[in-house]
């Protein structure tokens, strides 16, 4: 049966990567929660997608240049009402105050531990300009301090897996934790040459995206990553190549918000999907 991860929490319902979206994901019956982590100026791991503030808050600055205390003072939730006023999103009191919505990785683990059932955290390490190994090192230290076992990647009812678009980060994570629970994420920008790379022909384009894509494909092909993580558009555009990977890898597809896409992927035999609307996708699959 296909497992469902809540993408940045139940992020259609509540602002992404917030305490409210994570708690709602558990209430929605998600099998796991996908989150993104960054390292702050005071070496704290925080759950936030963008490296630079502004898209999901009325503030500016880079996360890596700010302390956790500074980030706590920023309103991380009101932007959603401002951008989509028809949703009229209100954070229920039981989901915490505004200044409690930004979560550290440790706080997300605590939320998952209190779920009362098994929960997997799919942790994506975010990198700006190439791989910064300090992020993965800090995450490893944090998880070990929280009691996660290296063999099972679990602590109590919580298990973890790891993801990144950055090939060097995937190689680092695979060497540290083993390839079975490491996911190589892939974008599909439709440059025209991606199919050549998938068929082993390579590309002459020398851009950050080309390097990231070709390195990611190499990590999948040589088994460095045990989980393949393309988007739904990639799968539809390169189904034959994807099905070849599916013979030897677990697949975790993002971001699956349409019932038709979920049914298509389940029909292919995809084991895992991430969705902004996990409750709706669960219902569409008859869960």
N, C-alpha and C positions, 0 to 999 in steps of 0.2 A: 504493500500500500504506500502511495506517495506521501512523504512527510512534508509538512508545511512550516516554513519559517516566516515570521512576521518581519517584513523589511523595514528596518529602523523602528521596530515596534509596529503597532497597528496605526500606521502613519497617515492613512486617509482620515481616520477618526480624530486623532490628536496629533499635535506637532511632533515631527520625527525626532527620534533619539531622545525622548524625554521620559521622565518617570511615568507620566500618564500613558504614553504610547506603549511602554513596556508592560505596565499593569493591565492595560486593555488587551494586549496580545495574549496574556495568560488567560484572561477572562474569555477571550474568543476561541480558546482551545488550540492555539498554535502549538506545534510540536517543539518549536524552537524560536529564538529571537535573534535576528541579525542586527549587528551594531557595528559602528565605525569608531576607531579610537585614534586619538592624537596625544602627543606628549606636550605638557604645558612647560612654561618657563621654570617652574619649580618642580619639574619631573613627576607630575601627577598624570595619570592616564584618564582622560575624559572621553565620554561618548559624544561624538559630534561628527557630522559628515564632512563639512567644508573646512579647509585649512584656514581660510580667511573669513572673518565674520561679515555679515551684511545681508546674506540671502534669507536667513531664518531668524534674524534679530535686528533691532534698530541700533546697531553698533558697528564699529569698524576696528580692524586690527587682526593680527595673526594669532592663532591660538598658541603657537610655540613661543610667542613673545609676551604672553600674559600668564599671570599666576592663577591658580584655582580660585583663590579668594576674589580676584578681579572678575573672573568669569561668572562666579556665583551672583554677582551684583547685576548681571545683564538679564533682561527679560527675554527668555527663550521661547515664549508661547504666544504672545499677543499678535505676532506677525501673521499667524494663520487666519485669525479673524479679519485682519486688515486686508489680506490678499483675497480671501474667499468669504466675504461677509455673509453670503447666503448660508454658509455652514453654521454660523453663529456658535462656533465651538467654545464651550465653557469647560474648564477643568474642574471636575467634581472635587469637593473638599477632601474626600478619601484618597485622592491621588496626589495630595501634597500641595504645598504653597508654590507660588511662582518661583521663589528662590531655591526651591528643592527640585526643580525640573531637570536641571543639568545633572547628569549622573557621572560619577567616576565608574571605572570598570568594577571596582570592589563593591560599589553600591548596586550595580546591576546584578552581580553575582548574588548579593544578598536578596534582591527582589526575586530572582529565580529560585533561590534556596527556599523561599517562603511560599512557593507555588503549590506545594502539597502533592506534586507529581513530577515525573521526570521532565526536565527541560534541557535543551541544548542551546548553548550560546555560540553563534557563528560570528567570530570576531574578525573584522576586516581591519588590517593595519593600513593606515593611509600615509602615503608619501608624496611630497611635493615635487622635488627635483631629483629623482633617483632614490635609491635605497639608503635609509639612515638606520643602521643596525641598533642604535640606542633605543628605538621604539620597541622592537621585538625583545631586546634584553630586559627592558623595564617590564614588559608584559609577562615574560617568563618568571621574573623575580616576584611579581605580584601574584601570579597564579600559584607559585610554589608556597608563598607566604599564606595563601588562602587554603592550602592543604590539597591542591590538585595532584593526583597521582600521575606520574609520567607514563605509566603503562596503560592506564585506562582513560586518561585525560578527564577524570571525574573527581568530584568531591561531593559526597552525599548524593542528592538527586540531580545534581547539575553536571553536565558534560560540556566540553568545549571542542570546537574545531576552529580552524584558522583559514583566512582568505586574504588574497591581495592581487591587485592588477600588476604589481611590480615583480618581475621575474626573479630578481635577486632576493627579494623578501621571501618569496615562496621557497627558494633554495635554502635560505637561512632557516625557515620554519620547518622544512622537511628534515634537515639535518638535526634540528633540535628535538623535534617531537615525532618524527616518522612521517612518511608520505600519506598514510591512509586517511588522516584527518586534516589534510592540507589541500585547499582548493585554489587552483589557478583561475582567476577571473579573466575573462576576455571581453573586450569591446568589439563592436562591429560598426565602424564608421563608414563602411561601404566606399572605400577608396578605389576598389576595382582590382587590387592586387592580392587581397586576402585569400582568395581561392587558390592563387598560385602558391602562397606560403603553405596552405593546408595540404597541397599536393606535393610539397617538397621542392618546389621550383624556386622559392625565395623571392626577394624583391630588391629592386635597385633604389627604392626610396629610403632616404636616410633621415628620418625624423624620430622624435621621441615616441610617437605612436607606433611607427614601424618597428622600432627596436623593442618596444614593450610587447607588441603583438607576436613578433617572431620568437622572442624569448619565451613568451608564455606558451606558444605552441610547442616549442622544444621541451619545456618542462612537462607538458602532458605526454608527448611522444616517448620521452625517455623514462617516464614513471616517477619523476621527481614529485609531481603532484598526483595524489590518488583520487582527487575530486576535480572534475571539470566544471567551470562556472561561466558559460556564455549566457548572453541574454536571449530572450525569446526570438528576437529578430534575427540573431545570428543562427539559431537552430533552424528557422524556416528558410534562411538563405543558403545554408550549407548543411542540409539534412544528411546527405550521404556521408560526409566526413564526420559529422557528429555521431551518427549511428556506429561508425567504426570505433570511436572512442568509447561509446556506451557499452561495447562488448567487454571492455577491460577496466572501466572506471565507473565510479559513482558520478552522477550528474546532479548539479544543483543550479537550476535555471532561474534567472531574474528577468524582469520583475513582472510576475504573472498576475495580472489584475482582471483579465477577461476570462469568463467561464469557457469560451471556445478555445482559448490558448491552453488552459489547464487540461481540458479534455484531450486536446491534441497531444500534449506532452505525456499525459498518463498513457495514452495509446501507444506512444513510442517506447514506454517502459522507463521513463524518467523517475528516479527515486526521490528527488527532493526539488521543491520549488520555494521561492521567496515571493511574498506578496504584500502589498500595502493594505490589502483587505482580506486577511486570512479567514475571517468568519464567512464571508461571502463565497470564497473559493472552496472552503470546506463543505459548505452547503451544496454548491454546484456539483461537487464530486460525490455527493451522497454520504458524506461523513457525518 
